[in-house]
Amino acid sequence: MKAFVLTLLLLLHAGLATGQSFPARPLRLVVGFTPGGGVDINARLLAAMLTGLLGQQVIVENKPGAGTNIANEYVAKSVPDGYTLLFNSSAFAINLALYQDPPYALRDFAGVSVFSESTNLLVVSAALPARSLQEVVALARAHPGALNYSSAGAGTSQHLVGELFKLRTGTDIVHVPYKGSAPALAALVAGEVQMSFSNTVAINQHVRSGRLRALAVAGARRTALMPEVPTMKEAGVEGVEVPLWYGLLAPAATPREIVRTLAAAVAKAASSAELRKRLLEQGADPVGNTPEEFDRQLREEVARWAEVVKVSGARAE
């Protein structure tokens, strides 16, 4: 019996020592998107900062496919030791509401921290006879089904933000999906569709040239790159506050002290003046919130998107 107790104490001591020395080897940030996109760029910015802060190399590993479900499932089923992490976006919460039977659940993950946050703006063709958000809503209500909006594809954040906008304004606007954000924006500039939801960096040059008109930010606050554009709430539409976050998640059983160590490192990286400048250039704001705040945000977002999916009948491609 004494030998058994001694063995348990030794194992406990070893476990505590491991936790205190975390990390002891390189870490992986698994990304469910191809290289070069917004999620991948943010992941690589964070990985470079974490490498310096944690004293171990942090590697970005791209596992695209199935709307990020491949990467999500891979991390959900990984050893919960803090060395295999998921770097994802709002697509994570959307998928949990959108897919009938995803191979993972929210309970399989622990939120670590949101690294940065941006938002989509409602942007319309300059040819549309509407110069404000309220004028767009009035036009859509007067002519149900006459207006259409583009998105990067069925089930994407652009699509569901559009459906949320329709739900909150009581309008009938036709969704036109494209294969990616670039063709969706090109269709708007070309006049194939009348409106879209897109990020600040993508639309900036077109707004400045007069080809497009930015009417409202689908977020809680204005964007620094276009401070003159009001939020949806400021422009008179409630309930369309949809932050596009980029954040770090871990398998649910990851020891809490490791989750907190990682969260503190993300927060420190996000507060870096150099990184803040690089994020702002992309139309994003640094965040670095706590695991508890991120977990609460995830629960709220899944519930909100479930409502949108149910009412709109949205389906994944």
KENUNU-739793 format. One record per residue (C-alpha): x, y, z; residue number from 0; residue in three letters. Coordinates in nm, 3 decimals. Example, Ala and Ser with C-alpha at 12.3 -4.5 7.8 and 13.67 -1.06 7.14 Angstrom:
{{1.230 -0.450 0.780} 0 ALA}
{{1.367 -0.106 0.714} 1 SER}
//
This chain:
{{0.000 0.000 0.000} 0 MET}
{{0.281 0.238 0.091} 1 LYS}
{{0.453 0.164 -0.238} 2 ALA}
{{0.128 0.238 -0.425} 3 PHE}
{{0.084 0.574 -0.248} 4 VAL}
{{0.448 0.662 -0.314} 5 LEU}
{{0.402 0.582 -0.683} 6 THR}
{{0.094 0.808 -0.701} 7 LEU}
{{0.283 1.094 -0.535} 8 LEU}
{{0.571 1.054 -0.779} 9 LEU}
{{0.331 1.059 -1.077} 10 LEU}
{{0.155 1.368 -0.940} 11 LEU}
{{0.486 1.542 -0.890} 12 HIS}
{{0.594 1.453 -1.243} 13 ALA}
{{0.264 1.586 -1.380} 14 GLY}
{{0.302 1.915 -1.195} 15 LEU}
{{0.660 1.950 -1.313} 16 ALA}
{{0.548 1.893 -1.673} 17 THR}
{{0.280 2.161 -1.638} 18 GLY}
{{0.526 2.408 -1.486} 19 GLN}
{{0.779 2.356 -1.767} 20 SER}
{{0.526 2.395 -2.050} 21 PHE}
{{0.614 2.418 -2.330} 22 PRO}
{{0.903 2.174 -2.353} 23 ALA}
{{0.888 2.116 -2.730} 24 ARG}
{{0.749 2.282 -3.048} 25 PRO}
{{0.376 2.354 -3.077} 26 LEU}
{{0.148 2.323 -3.382} 27 ARG}
{{-0.129 2.565 -3.481} 28 LEU}
{{-0.360 2.371 -3.710} 29 VAL}
{{-0.542 2.588 -3.965} 30 VAL}
{{-0.836 2.460 -4.168} 31 GLY}
{{-0.771 2.696 -4.458} 32 PHE}
{{-0.520 2.712 -4.741} 33 THR}
{{-0.211 2.936 -4.703} 34 PRO}
{{-0.245 3.304 -4.787} 35 GLY}
{{-0.595 3.381 -4.660} 36 GLY}
{{-0.696 3.590 -4.359} 37 GLY}
{{-0.697 3.303 -4.109} 38 VAL}
{{-0.360 3.174 -4.227} 39 ASP}
{{-0.203 3.521 -4.220} 40 ILE}
{{-0.325 3.583 -3.864} 41 ASN}
{{-0.207 3.237 -3.756} 42 ALA}
{{0.143 3.303 -3.888} 43 ARG}
{{0.159 3.646 -3.723} 44 LEU}
{{0.063 3.488 -3.390} 45 LEU}
{{0.295 3.189 -3.436} 46 ALA}
{{0.595 3.416 -3.487} 47 ALA}
{{0.512 3.609 -3.169} 48 MET}
{{0.443 3.296 -2.963} 49 LEU}
{{0.774 3.143 -3.069} 50 THR}
{{0.953 3.431 -2.898} 51 GLY}
{{0.721 3.447 -2.597} 52 LEU}
{{0.711 3.074 -2.521} 53 LEU}
{{1.070 2.992 -2.610} 54 GLY}
{{0.966 2.708 -2.841} 55 GLN}
{{0.901 2.704 -3.213} 56 GLN}
{{0.533 2.739 -3.305} 57 VAL}
{{0.454 2.584 -3.643} 58 ILE}
{{0.148 2.656 -3.858} 59 VAL}
{{0.008 2.341 -4.020} 60 GLU}
{{-0.260 2.384 -4.290} 61 ASN}
{{-0.529 2.114 -4.306} 62 LYS}
{{-0.793 2.260 -4.539} 63 PRO}
{{-1.112 2.087 -4.647} 64 GLY}
{{-1.476 2.019 -4.559} 65 ALA}
{{-1.535 2.378 -4.449} 66 GLY}
{{-1.257 2.351 -4.182} 67 THR}
{{-1.418 2.035 -4.036} 68 ASN}
{{-1.107 1.828 -4.114} 69 ILE}
{{-0.885 2.053 -3.903} 70 ALA}
{{-1.146 2.089 -3.630} 71 ASN}
{{-1.192 1.713 -3.593} 72 GLU}
{{-0.817 1.653 -3.600} 73 TYR}
{{-0.754 1.887 -3.307} 74 VAL}
{{-1.063 1.772 -3.115} 75 ALA}
{{-0.922 1.417 -3.117} 76 LYS}
{{-0.559 1.517 -3.051} 77 SER}
{{-0.376 1.454 -2.725} 78 VAL}
{{-0.490 1.735 -2.489} 79 PRO}
{{-0.142 1.844 -2.384} 80 ASP}
{{-0.128 2.196 -2.531} 81 GLY}
{{0.101 2.105 -2.819} 82 TYR}
{{-0.167 2.063 -3.088} 83 THR}
{{-0.396 2.365 -3.110} 84 LEU}
{{-0.661 2.494 -3.347} 85 LEU}
{{-0.641 2.840 -3.499} 86 PHE}
{{-0.975 2.923 -3.655} 87 ASN}
{{-1.220 3.202 -3.725} 88 SER}
{{-1.592 3.267 -3.682} 89 SER}
{{-1.633 2.978 -3.930} 90 ALA}
{{-1.587 2.747 -3.629} 91 PHE}
{{-1.909 2.866 -3.459} 92 ALA}
{{-2.094 2.885 -3.791} 93 ILE}
{{-2.010 2.521 -3.873} 94 ASN}
{{-2.149 2.398 -3.543} 95 LEU}
{{-2.481 2.560 -3.633} 96 ALA}
{{-2.473 2.484 -4.004} 97 LEU}
{{-2.372 2.118 -4.030} 98 TYR}
{{-2.622 1.851 -3.928} 99 GLN}
{{-2.369 1.612 -3.776} 100 ASP}
{{-2.018 1.760 -3.751} 101 PRO}
{{-1.758 1.506 -3.627} 102 PRO}
{{-1.698 1.715 -3.313} 103 TYR}
{{-1.896 1.935 -3.073} 104 ALA}
{{-1.840 2.259 -2.887} 105 LEU}
{{-1.777 2.059 -2.570} 106 ARG}
{{-1.471 1.903 -2.738} 107 ASP}
{{-1.287 2.237 -2.725} 108 PHE}
{{-1.164 2.489 -2.473} 109 ALA}
{{-1.141 2.847 -2.590} 110 GLY}
{{-0.792 2.987 -2.527} 111 VAL}
{{-0.808 3.344 -2.654} 112 SER}
{{-0.926 3.557 -2.945} 113 VAL}
{{-0.615 3.697 -3.110} 114 PHE}
{{-0.773 3.959 -3.335} 115 SER}
{{-1.109 4.071 -3.463} 116 GLU}
{{-1.241 4.245 -3.772} 117 SER}
{{-1.582 4.281 -3.932} 118 THR}
{{-1.769 4.290 -4.258} 119 ASN}
{{-1.923 4.604 -4.399} 120 LEU}
{{-2.241 4.629 -4.600} 121 LEU}
{{-2.129 4.767 -4.933} 122 VAL}
{{-2.346 4.847 -5.234} 123 VAL}
{{-2.293 4.929 -5.598} 124 SER}
{{-2.262 5.302 -5.664} 125 ALA}
{{-2.538 5.255 -5.923} 126 ALA}
{{-2.789 5.156 -5.654} 127 LEU}
{{-3.021 5.449 -5.571} 128 PRO}
{{-2.962 5.417 -5.199} 129 ALA}
{{-2.712 5.630 -5.012} 130 ARG}
{{-2.781 5.509 -4.658} 131 SER}
{{-2.866 5.188 -4.476} 132 LEU}
{{-3.223 5.298 -4.417} 133 GLN}
{{-3.267 5.371 -4.788} 134 GLU}
{{-3.145 5.019 -4.873} 135 VAL}
{{-3.392 4.868 -4.625} 136 VAL}
{{-3.676 5.081 -4.765} 137 ALA}
{{-3.587 4.981 -5.121} 138 LEU}
{{-3.572 4.612 -5.031} 139 ALA}
{{-3.908 4.628 -4.852} 140 ARG}
{{-4.069 4.811 -5.144} 141 ALA}
{{-3.941 4.555 -5.396} 142 HIS}
{{-3.922 4.208 -5.232} 143 PRO}
{{-3.683 3.976 -5.417} 144 GLY}
{{-3.558 4.248 -5.651} 145 ALA}
{{-3.223 4.306 -5.479} 146 LEU}
{{-2.951 4.045 -5.449} 147 ASN}
{{-2.629 4.009 -5.256} 148 TYR}
{{-2.313 3.811 -5.326} 149 SER}
{{-2.115 3.591 -5.090} 150 SER}
{{-1.805 3.370 -5.096} 151 ALA}
{{-2.032 3.065 -5.100} 152 GLY}
{{-2.322 2.898 -4.924} 153 ALA}
{{-2.258 2.862 -4.552} 154 GLY}
{{-1.980 3.122 -4.537} 155 THR}
{{-1.982 3.410 -4.291} 156 SER}
{{-2.075 3.651 -4.572} 157 GLN}
{{-2.378 3.440 -4.654} 158 HIS}
{{-2.499 3.409 -4.296} 159 LEU}
{{-2.440 3.777 -4.217} 160 VAL}
{{-2.661 3.851 -4.518} 161 GLY}
{{-2.929 3.615 -4.386} 162 GLU}
{{-2.905 3.771 -4.039} 163 LEU}
{{-2.946 4.116 -4.197} 164 PHE}
{{-3.259 3.996 -4.379} 165 LYS}
{{-3.395 3.846 -4.057} 166 LEU}
{{-3.341 4.162 -3.853} 167 ARG}
{{-3.478 4.398 -4.121} 168 THR}
{{-3.767 4.184 -4.244} 169 GLY}
{{-3.650 4.204 -4.605} 170 THR}
{{-3.642 3.959 -4.896} 171 ASP}
{{-3.301 3.985 -5.066} 172 ILE}
{{-3.174 3.708 -5.293} 173 VAL}
{{-2.847 3.534 -5.208} 174 HIS}
{{-2.605 3.474 -5.497} 175 VAL}
{{-2.312 3.250 -5.393} 176 PRO}
{{-1.973 3.263 -5.567} 177 TYR}
{{-1.664 3.046 -5.528} 178 LYS}
{{-1.466 3.273 -5.299} 179 GLY}
{{-1.455 3.630 -5.171} 180 SER}
{{-1.267 3.770 -5.471} 181 ALA}
{{-1.526 3.668 -5.735} 182 PRO}
{{-1.809 3.776 -5.503} 183 ALA}
{{-1.657 4.123 -5.480} 184 LEU}
{{-1.579 4.132 -5.853} 185 ALA}
{{-1.946 4.057 -5.925} 186 ALA}
{{-2.049 4.354 -5.712} 187 LEU}
{{-1.802 4.590 -5.881} 188 VAL}
{{-1.922 4.466 -6.222} 189 ALA}
{{-2.286 4.528 -6.130} 190 GLY}
{{-2.395 4.163 -6.139} 191 GLU}
{{-2.530 4.203 -5.785} 192 VAL}
{{-2.635 4.512 -5.591} 193 GLN}
{{-2.484 4.451 -5.250} 194 MET}
{{-2.248 4.238 -5.044} 195 SER}
{{-2.083 4.206 -4.704} 196 PHE}
{{-1.706 4.233 -4.729} 197 SER}
{{-1.403 4.329 -4.520} 198 ASN}
{{-1.256 4.676 -4.514} 199 THR}
{{-0.924 4.596 -4.680} 200 VAL}
{{-1.091 4.425 -4.978} 201 ALA}
{{-1.336 4.708 -5.053} 202 ILE}
{{-1.125 5.008 -4.958} 203 ASN}
{{-0.988 5.091 -5.304} 204 GLN}
{{-1.328 5.046 -5.469} 205 HIS}
{{-1.499 5.274 -5.216} 206 VAL}
{{-1.230 5.540 -5.254} 207 ARG}
{{-1.264 5.525 -5.634} 208 SER}
{{-1.641 5.569 -5.612} 209 GLY}
{{-1.734 5.232 -5.766} 210 ARG}
{{-1.879 5.108 -5.438} 211 LEU}
{{-2.050 5.272 -5.141} 212 ARG}
{{-1.987 5.148 -4.784} 213 ALA}
{{-2.302 5.197 -4.576} 214 LEU}
{{-2.261 5.022 -4.240} 215 ALA}
{{-2.029 4.810 -4.026} 216 VAL}
{{-2.175 4.475 -3.917} 217 ALA}
{{-1.999 4.499 -3.583} 218 GLY}
{{-2.008 4.663 -3.242} 219 ALA}
{{-1.774 4.947 -3.337} 220 ARG}
{{-1.650 5.140 -3.638} 221 ARG}
{{-1.338 5.037 -3.823} 222 THR}
{{-1.024 5.251 -3.807} 223 ALA}
{{-0.971 5.220 -4.183} 224 LEU}
{{-1.313 5.375 -4.255} 225 MET}
{{-1.407 5.571 -3.943} 226 PRO}
{{-1.676 5.765 -4.130} 227 GLU}
{{-1.889 5.452 -4.184} 228 VAL}
{{-2.144 5.398 -3.901} 229 PRO}
{{-2.223 5.068 -3.736} 230 THR}
{{-2.551 4.894 -3.818} 231 MET}
{{-2.687 4.999 -3.479} 232 LYS}
{{-2.586 5.361 -3.531} 233 GLU}
{{-2.756 5.350 -3.871} 234 ALA}
{{-3.079 5.215 -3.725} 235 GLY}
{{-3.058 4.834 -3.753} 236 VAL}
{{-3.027 4.634 -3.431} 237 GLU}
{{-2.891 4.282 -3.388} 238 GLY}
{{-2.640 4.263 -3.674} 239 VAL}
{{-2.323 4.279 -3.466} 240 GLU}
{{-2.110 4.000 -3.607} 241 VAL}
{{-1.740 4.013 -3.516} 242 PRO}
{{-1.510 3.814 -3.742} 243 LEU}
{{-1.264 3.675 -3.492} 244 TRP}
{{-0.941 3.485 -3.530} 245 TYR}
{{-0.868 3.278 -3.224} 246 GLY}
{{-0.690 2.990 -3.057} 247 LEU}
{{-0.865 2.680 -2.924} 248 LEU}
{{-0.739 2.366 -2.751} 249 ALA}
{{-0.883 2.017 -2.695} 250 PRO}
{{-1.128 2.034 -2.404} 251 ALA}
{{-0.926 1.816 -2.164} 252 ALA}
{{-0.614 2.032 -2.191} 253 THR}
{{-0.496 2.116 -1.835} 254 PRO}
{{-0.632 2.453 -1.729} 255 ARG}
{{-0.290 2.587 -1.630} 256 GLU}
{{-0.166 2.521 -1.984} 257 ILE}
{{-0.473 2.694 -2.132} 258 VAL}
{{-0.403 2.996 -1.912} 259 ARG}
{{-0.034 2.998 -2.006} 260 THR}
{{-0.129 3.003 -2.375} 261 LEU}
{{-0.397 3.270 -2.321} 262 ALA}
{{-0.151 3.496 -2.141} 263 ALA}
{{0.095 3.458 -2.430} 264 ALA}
{{-0.175 3.542 -2.688} 265 VAL}
{{-0.276 3.849 -2.486} 266 ALA}
{{0.085 3.964 -2.466} 267 LYS}
{{0.132 3.911 -2.840} 268 ALA}
{{-0.187 4.105 -2.917} 269 ALA}
{{-0.069 4.399 -2.706} 270 SER}
{{0.258 4.432 -2.899} 271 SER}
{{0.286 4.770 -3.072} 272 ALA}
{{0.447 4.614 -3.378} 273 GLU}
{{0.177 4.352 -3.414} 274 LEU}
{{-0.099 4.604 -3.352} 275 ARG}
{{0.026 4.808 -3.647} 276 LYS}
{{0.031 4.505 -3.876} 277 ARG}
{{-0.320 4.402 -3.773} 278 LEU}
{{-0.463 4.749 -3.824} 279 LEU}
{{-0.320 4.749 -4.177} 280 GLU}
{{-0.544 4.448 -4.242} 281 GLN}
{{-0.850 4.612 -4.091} 282 GLY}
{{-0.827 4.402 -3.773} 283 ALA}
{{-0.802 4.493 -3.406} 284 ASP}
{{-0.595 4.298 -3.150} 285 PRO}
{{-0.799 4.137 -2.870} 286 VAL}
{{-0.631 3.886 -2.636} 287 GLY}
{{-0.929 3.801 -2.413} 288 ASN}
{{-0.950 3.536 -2.140} 289 THR}
{{-1.045 3.169 -2.187} 290 PRO}
{{-1.370 3.232 -1.997} 291 GLU}
{{-1.462 3.526 -2.219} 292 GLU}
{{-1.387 3.328 -2.534} 293 PHE}
{{-1.591 3.026 -2.416} 294 ASP}
{{-1.889 3.251 -2.344} 295 ARG}
{{-1.854 3.418 -2.684} 296 GLN}
{{-1.851 3.077 -2.857} 297 LEU}
{{-2.169 2.963 -2.682} 298 ARG}
{{-2.349 3.285 -2.774} 299 GLU}
{{-2.238 3.271 -3.137} 300 GLU}
{{-2.341 2.909 -3.190} 301 VAL}
{{-2.687 2.990 -3.053} 302 ALA}
{{-2.720 3.298 -3.276} 303 ARG}
{{-2.613 3.116 -3.593} 304 TRP}
{{-2.845 2.825 -3.510} 305 ALA}
{{-3.134 3.074 -3.516} 306 GLU}
{{-3.020 3.219 -3.849} 307 VAL}
{{-2.974 2.875 -4.007} 308 VAL}
{{-3.316 2.760 -3.887} 309 LYS}
{{-3.504 3.066 -4.013} 310 VAL}
{{-3.315 3.106 -4.340} 311 SER}
{{-3.282 2.737 -4.428} 312 GLY}
{{-2.913 2.794 -4.507} 313 ALA}
{{-2.716 2.485 -4.600} 314 ARG}
{{-2.345 2.409 -4.635} 315 ALA}
{{-2.211 2.352 -4.986} 316 GLU}
//
